[in-house]
């Protein structure tokens, strides 16, 4: 059976934005510190996202999607997961 392409990753229902960010960051080979630097935020902010303490803002969400090279489908899934936490974002 052929390996799945990175953009075909399927997240189970209930996957949190933090879990998705951690997966995408790891796949991109980035440390929390490196993602923070590339996104213009602090390492603590990335830790908070991944721990589920707070989701990224819309501005940072767009930046991290570009930084980690997410496909449209992956971007959509991440935005939907963040929206489930705060539907007014």
Buried (B, 14 or more C-beta within 10 A) or exposed (E): EEEEEBEEBEBEEEBBBBBBBBBBBEBBEBEBEBBBBBBEBEBEBBBBBBEEEEBBEEEBBBBBBEBBEBBEEBBEBBBEBBEEEEEEE
